[in-house]
Amino acid sequence: MAYSTQAIKYGWTALAGIVLTGATIYVAVNTRKHVTQRDVIPIPLGVAERCTATQYGTNALGEPLYRVSPPEFVRTWTSNVYTSTNVTTYTNIVTNTIGFYIDKAMLVSLDPIIKQLVTNFYDVTTMLPMTVTGLWASLGIGDKTNKFTSTPAIGTNPATYGDYPQQIYVTDLQERYKVLEACKYFVDVNKDTVDLSMWQGGKYANELWRRAYSNKVSGVYPEYGWIPNVQAYLAGLDESYYKSTYPYSTNYVWYDEGTSAFHRHPTWDEAKENAEWNWYYSYSGVDTNGDYFVISKPPYRYYTNDHDTFRGSGWERVGEQCQAVASSGGYYADYRSYYIGFFRVYGTVRWANYAYTNIPSTIEVYYKGATNFFPSSVSYNTQITTNAGYSLPREYTFDQTWSFEEDITPSSSYQKLSDSFMSQSNGYDQVVFGSDEFPPLVYAGSMPPFSGQPTYGIAPTNNEGSVGTVKGMSIAFSDISGVRKFQFTYCTNHYW
């Protein structure tokens, strides 16, 4: 006589008559001490679906390949049918079926699989696979090392640790449940970066000096203009004669006044107006194999189908920076100039859709290490305490913000990027960093915001007190991780 069953999920069944619905022991305030079948079911089913999520391919026969194979429990059940004259015994072979009595042997055999699953899922605070000892300690379960609680502490009797006891306690199941709940993240190996576009610019705003000249057209002498920005100071003369930034025009004769009284420093506003913003198509360097390369045009690419492994060339980060320096030294004793430099790199980081969709999932993006565009620059990390490099500042001040629309904050630990910046395109989940101003690749992007005004040193050859300024930041592609979060059905209530 065959048993009547009811389907659960993932090919598992339960005998007809077993109540599958109703409150379980996996709630914040549980007062029930008696374990029922509906309390047991989440454990084997939670194991089964997480094993299913570890599929990484198929064999030659098209059969799934798993990092952790889903469990299969075959049982032989017998039943007797009595009549007035005899007894008939029926034998049934069942697979992955929940009966009226708790199958302790099944639960015991699930424990090694649970521990194997732990090391196949990731901790999103480190982007590394979890460890049994680490998870036991963070959850505060069992012996806090690698054993579940067997018998909880009762009265003066201390807790024991290991396999399930003969009588299964609420604590036994709750600890397995907590472990399975933690197994939900996987860091994809199909990370890819495309459409990287780099622009840079910058320029010195040099000392301006005044020259006296005789205008051959008007015959007026002296009149004055500032070099190199003569056209900005024409004293009302016809601009057509004075466009040159150096006295090559045949329409006037220059006379050197020859005194420092006729020169001046550029203003900070002039330095900002003078800054140039260009874009560059090419980038050259040496790749990880030691080979010289030249990229003639975008897109640049860094990671292709391998999580956090360098595969390309060009910039290894996305972000922007403005750096400003106030420099001394030149023809005049109190010569002053400003330098403003820019970098901006846009880019798309993407992850291919998961090939095995039997368990629904979504991509979440985590990042860490948002910092200065050139975090290893010696001039940023080491104060110049002597005047050997007096044209450089003694120190820098940093404004670690950027103008990209993505909300990023500097951090040494992983943080989740808002899901609002995720999008889908051509079968990819992606984040387009800088997407508020992401231009066509053949046009330059907008100039990054200016940093603050830098400070000169106390003398032309003494940089004491000098401060450079930096605004902006960047994120290395190796610090951007796409995390697949599985939408499991069982063991998902983080009730504690």
C-alpha positions in Angstrom: 0.0 0.0 0.0 1.6 3.3 -1.1 1.8 6.2 1.2 -0.1 9.4 0.3 2.3 12.5 0.3 2.1 16.2 -0.2 4.7 18.1 -2.2 6.9 20.6 -0.3 9.7 22.0 -2.6 12.9 20.9 -4.4 11.5 17.4 -4.9 10.9 16.9 -1.2 7.5 15.6 0.1 5.8 15.0 3.4 3.3 12.4 4.4 -0.3 13.5 4.0 -1.7 14.7 7.3 1.5 16.5 8.5 0.7 20.1 9.2 3.1 22.3 7.2 1.7 25.7 8.1 1.5 27.6 11.4 4.0 29.2 13.8 7.4 27.7 14.1 10.1 28.1 16.7 12.1 30.5 14.5 10.6 33.7 15.9 11.9 36.5 18.2 9.9 35.4 21.2 9.4 31.6 21.1 7.7 30.0 24.1 7.2 26.6 22.6 9.5 23.9 23.8 8.0 21.0 21.9 9.5 20.4 18.4 7.1 19.5 15.6 7.6 18.4 12.0 7.1 22.0 10.7 10.0 23.0 12.8 12.2 20.3 11.3 11.3 20.9 7.7 13.2 24.2 7.3 16.5 22.5 8.1 16.7 19.8 5.3 14.9 22.1 2.8 17.2 25.0 3.7 20.2 22.7 3.1 18.8 21.5 -0.2 18.1 24.9 -1.7 21.6 26.2 -0.7 23.2 23.2 -2.2 21.2 23.8 -5.4 22.5 27.4 -5.4 26.1 26.1 -5.6 25.6 24.8 -9.1 28.6 25.9 -11.3 28.0 23.9 -14.5 26.8 20.7 -16.1 28.6 17.5 -17.2 28.6 16.0 -20.6 25.2 14.5 -20.0 23.7 17.9 -19.1 23.5 16.9 -15.4 24.1 19.7 -12.9 27.5 20.0 -11.2 27.5 21.4 -7.6 30.2 22.6 -5.3 28.1 21.0 -2.5 25.7 18.2 -3.8 22.1 18.4 -2.6 21.4 15.6 0.0 19.3 12.6 -0.9 17.8 10.3 1.7 16.4 7.0 0.7 14.3 5.2 3.3 12.4 1.9 3.4 9.2 2.2 5.2 6.9 -0.7 6.1 3.3 -0.7 7.1 0.9 -3.4 8.3 -2.7 -3.9 7.3 -4.7 -6.1 9.7 -7.7 -8.2 9.0 -9.6 -10.6 11.2 -7.4 -13.5 10.1 -4.0 -12.1 9.2 -1.5 -9.3 8.9 -0.2 -8.0 5.5 3.1 -6.1 5.5 3.8 -3.5 2.8 7.2 -2.1 1.9 7.7 1.3 0.4 10.9 3.0 -0.7 10.8 6.7 -0.3 13.2 9.5 -1.2 13.5 12.8 0.6 10.3 12.4 2.4 9.3 13.8 5.8 7.4 11.2 7.9 5.4 11.4 11.1 8.4 10.8 13.2 11.6 13.0 13.3 14.3 11.3 11.3 17.3 11.9 13.7 19.7 10.0 11.4 18.8 12.4 8.6 19.4 15.5 10.7 22.8 14.1 12.0 23.9 13.5 8.4 23.0 17.1 7.4 25.5 18.6 9.8 28.6 18.0 7.7 26.8 19.3 4.7 25.9 22.5 6.6 29.5 23.1 7.5 30.6 22.5 4.0 28.0 25.0 2.8 29.4 27.7 5.2 32.7 27.8 3.3 31.0 28.2 -0.1 29.1 31.4 0.9 30.6 34.8 1.6 30.9 37.3 4.4 30.1 40.7 2.8 32.2 42.5 5.3 35.3 40.9 4.0 34.2 39.6 0.5 35.8 36.3 1.6 34.3 32.9 2.1 33.0 32.4 5.6 34.7 30.0 8.0 33.0 27.6 10.4 35.0 29.0 13.4 34.3 32.5 12.3 30.6 32.0 11.9 30.2 30.0 15.1 31.9 32.8 17.0 30.0 35.7 15.4 26.6 33.9 15.9 27.6 32.9 19.5 26.3 29.3 18.9 27.4 26.0 20.3 31.0 25.9 21.6 31.6 29.0 19.5 34.2 27.1 17.6 32.8 24.3 15.4 30.3 22.3 17.4 26.6 22.7 17.7 24.9 22.6 21.1 23.7 19.1 21.8 22.0 19.5 25.1 21.4 23.0 26.3 22.3 24.0 29.9 19.5 23.0 32.2 19.6 23.9 35.9 23.0 23.0 37.2 23.8 20.8 34.3 26.1 22.5 31.8 25.5 22.4 28.0 27.0 19.7 25.9 28.2 20.0 22.3 28.2 17.7 19.3 25.6 15.7 17.5 21.8 15.8 18.1 20.9 14.3 21.4 18.3 11.6 21.7 15.7 14.2 22.5 15.9 17.0 20.1 15.7 20.5 21.7 14.5 23.8 20.3 18.1 25.1 20.6 19.5 22.3 18.4 17.3 23.3 15.5 17.6 27.1 16.1 21.4 26.9 15.8 21.3 25.1 12.5 18.7 27.6 11.3 20.9 30.6 12.2 23.9 29.1 10.3 21.8 28.5 7.2 20.3 32.0 7.3 23.9 33.4 7.1 24.5 31.4 3.9 23.0 33.7 1.4 25.7 35.7 -0.4 28.0 34.7 -3.2 30.6 36.9 -4.8 30.5 36.4 -8.6 33.5 35.4 -10.7 32.1 37.1 -13.8 33.1 40.7 -13.0 33.8 42.9 -16.0 34.7 46.5 -16.5 34.1 48.3 -19.8 33.8 51.7 -21.4 36.5 53.3 -19.3 37.1 56.9 -20.4 39.9 59.0 -19.0 40.4 62.7 -19.2 43.0 65.0 -17.6 44.1 68.6 -17.7 45.8 71.3 -15.8 48.1 74.3 -16.2 50.4 76.7 -14.4 49.1 80.2 -13.8 52.5 82.0 -14.0 53.8 85.3 -12.7 52.6 88.3 -14.8 54.9 91.1 -15.5 54.2 94.6 -17.0 56.0 95.8 -20.1 56.1 99.3 -21.5 55.8 99.8 -25.2 55.5 102.4 -27.9 52.6 101.9 -30.2 53.7 102.3 -33.8 50.2 103.0 -35.0 49.2 105.7 -32.4 52.7 106.8 -31.5 51.7 106.7 -27.8 54.5 106.0 -25.2 54.5 104.6 -22.7 51.5 102.3 -22.6 51.4 99.1 -20.6 50.4 95.4 -20.9 50.7 92.4 -18.8 52.8 89.4 -20.1 51.7 86.8 -20.9 48.1 88.0 -20.7 48.6 91.2 -22.8 45.2 90.9 -24.4 43.6 91.2 -21.0 45.2 94.5 -20.2 45.2 96.5 -23.4 44.6 100.0 -21.9 41.8 100.6 -24.4 43.9 100.0 -27.5 42.8 98.2 -30.6 43.0 94.4 -29.7 44.0 93.5 -33.3 47.5 94.7 -32.5 48.0 93.0 -29.2 46.8 89.3 -29.4 50.3 87.9 -29.0 51.5 86.8 -25.6 55.0 87.7 -26.5 56.2 90.9 -28.2 56.5 89.7 -31.8 54.0 92.1 -33.3 55.4 94.7 -35.8 52.9 97.2 -34.6 54.6 98.1 -31.4 58.1 98.3 -29.8 58.7 96.9 -26.3 60.8 98.6 -23.5 61.8 96.6 -20.4 61.0 98.5 -17.3 63.4 96.3 -15.5 62.1 96.5 -12.0 60.0 94.2 -9.7 57.6 97.1 -9.2 56.1 96.2 -12.6 55.2 92.5 -12.0 52.5 90.8 -10.0 51.3 87.4 -8.9 48.3 85.7 -10.5 45.2 85.6 -8.5 43.4 82.4 -7.5 40.5 83.3 -9.7 42.9 83.8 -12.7 44.5 80.5 -11.9 41.1 78.8 -12.2 40.2 80.6 -15.4 43.6 79.6 -16.8 43.2 75.9 -16.0 42.8 73.8 -19.2 40.7 70.7 -19.5 41.7 68.2 -22.1 41.0 64.6 -22.9 43.4 61.9 -24.0 42.6 58.9 -26.1 45.8 56.9 -25.5 47.4 55.3 -22.5 50.6 53.3 -22.4 52.5 51.2 -19.9 53.6 47.7 -19.0 51.0 45.0 -18.3 51.2 42.2 -15.7 53.2 40.0 -18.1 55.9 42.7 -18.4 54.9 43.5 -22.0 54.7 47.1 -23.2 51.2 48.1 -24.5 49.6 51.1 -26.0 45.8 51.6 -26.0 44.9 54.0 -28.8 41.3 54.6 -27.8 38.6 53.6 -25.3 37.1 51.5 -24.0 39.7 50.4 -21.6 39.1 47.1 -19.7 40.3 45.7 -16.5 38.5 42.6 -15.4 37.0 40.0 -17.7 35.3 36.9 -16.3 37.4 36.6 -13.2 36.7 38.2 -9.9 39.3 40.8 -8.9 42.0 39.5 -11.3 43.8 42.0 -13.5 43.1 41.4 -17.1 43.8 44.6 -19.0 45.5 47.9 -19.1 45.0 51.6 -18.4 43.6 53.1 -15.2 42.7 50.6 -12.5 40.2 52.9 -10.8 37.3 55.2 -11.3 37.0 58.7 -9.9 38.2 62.3 -10.1 40.6 64.7 -8.6 41.6 68.3 -8.6 45.0 69.1 -7.1 46.3 72.7 -6.5 49.8 73.8 -5.6 51.2 77.3 -4.9 54.8 77.4 -6.1 57.7 79.8 -5.5 60.9 80.5 -7.4 61.6 82.4 -10.6 63.0 85.5 -12.2 61.7 87.8 -9.4 62.6 87.4 -5.8 59.0 86.9 -4.7 57.9 85.0 -7.7 54.6 83.2 -7.3 52.5 80.8 -9.4 49.7 78.3 -9.1 49.4 74.9 -10.6 46.0 73.2 -11.0 45.8 69.6 -12.3 42.8 67.4 -13.0 42.0 63.7 -13.6 38.6 62.1 -14.2 37.9 58.5 -15.1 34.4 57.3 -15.9 33.5 53.6 -16.2 31.1 50.8 -16.1 31.5 47.8 -13.8 29.2 44.9 -14.7 28.4 41.4 -13.9 26.8 38.8 -16.2 23.5 37.4 -15.3 23.7 34.2 -13.3 23.7 31.2 -15.6 21.8 28.9 -13.2 18.5 30.6 -12.3 16.8 27.7 -10.4 17.3 29.8 -7.3 16.2 33.5 -7.8 18.9 36.1 -6.9 19.8 39.7 -7.2 23.1 41.6 -7.5 24.1 43.9 -4.7 27.3 46.1 -5.0 29.7 46.6 -2.2 32.8 48.8 -2.1 35.6 49.9 0.2 38.7 51.9 0.2 37.4 55.1 -1.5 40.4 57.4 -1.2 42.5 59.9 -3.0 43.0 59.4 -6.7 46.7 58.6 -6.2 46.8 57.1 -2.7 50.4 56.0 -3.0 51.8 59.4 -4.1 54.9 60.2 -2.0 53.9 63.9 -1.9 50.6 63.0 -0.3 52.0 60.6 2.3 55.3 62.3 3.2 55.6 65.9 4.3 58.5 67.7 2.7 60.2 69.0 5.8 63.3 70.5 4.1 63.6 73.0 1.3 65.1 70.5 -1.1 61.7 70.5 -2.7 60.6 74.0 -1.9 58.4 74.1 -5.0 56.2 71.5 -3.4 54.0 72.0 -0.3 54.9 70.9 3.1 51.5 69.2 3.4 48.2 68.7 1.8 44.6 69.1 2.8 42.0 66.7 1.4 38.4 67.1 0.5 37.3 63.5 -0.1 34.1 64.1 -2.0 33.4 63.8 -5.7 30.8 65.0 -8.2 29.7 61.6 -9.5 26.0 60.9 -8.7 26.9 57.7 -6.8 26.8 58.2 -3.1 30.3 57.1 -2.0 32.0 57.7 1.4 35.6 56.8 2.3 35.8 53.6 4.3 38.3 50.8 5.1 35.4 48.3 5.4 32.9 47.2 2.8 29.7 49.3 2.4 26.7 48.6 0.3 26.1 50.9 -2.7 22.5 52.0 -3.0 20.5 49.7 -5.3 19.2 52.8 -7.1 22.5 53.0 -9.0 22.1 49.5 -10.4 20.8 49.0 -13.9 20.5 46.2 -16.4 21.8 46.3 -20.0 22.3 43.6 -22.6 22.2 40.8 -20.0 24.4 42.5 -17.4 23.8 44.0 -14.0 25.9 47.1 -13.9 26.9 50.3 -12.2 27.9 53.2 -14.5 30.1 55.3 -12.3 29.8 59.0 -13.1 26.5 58.3 -15.0 25.2 61.8 -14.2 27.7 63.2 -16.7 28.8 60.2 -18.6 29.6 61.5 -22.0 30.1 59.8 -25.4 33.6 58.4 -25.5 34.6 60.8 -28.3 33.9 63.9 -26.2 35.6 65.2 -23.1 33.7 65.0 -19.8 33.2 68.0 -17.6 36.0 69.4 -15.5 36.0 68.2 -11.9 35.2 70.7 -9.1 38.1 72.9 -8.0 39.9 72.2 -4.8 40.5 75.0 -2.3 43.1 77.8 -2.7 46.6 76.5 -1.9 48.9 78.4 0.5 52.4 79.7 -0.4 55.4 79.1 1.8 57.0 82.0 3.8 59.6 82.7 1.2 60.4 81.9 -2.5 62.9 79.2 -1.4 61.3 78.3 1.9 58.1 76.2 1.7 57.5 76.3 5.4 53.8 76.8 6.0 52.9 75.9 2.4 49.7 73.7 2.0 48.5 72.1 -1.2 44.8 71.2 -1.7 43.2 68.1 -3.1 39.5 67.5 -3.9 37.9 64.3 -5.1 38.5 60.6 -4.6 38.5 57.3 -6.5 37.7 53.6 -6.0 39.9 50.8 -7.3 38.1 48.2 -9.4 39.5 45.6 -7.1 37.5 47.2 -4.2 34.2 47.0 -6.0 32.4 43.7 -5.6 29.2 42.4 -7.0 27.5 40.1 -4.5 24.8 37.7 -5.5 22.1 37.5 -2.8 20.0 34.4 -3.2 16.3 34.7 -2.5 15.9 31.5 -0.5 12.6 30.2 0.9 13.8 28.4 4.0 15.8 29.7 7.0 15.6 33.3 6.0 14.0 35.0 9.1 16.8 36.8 11.0 14.7 36.9 14.1 17.5 37.2 16.7 
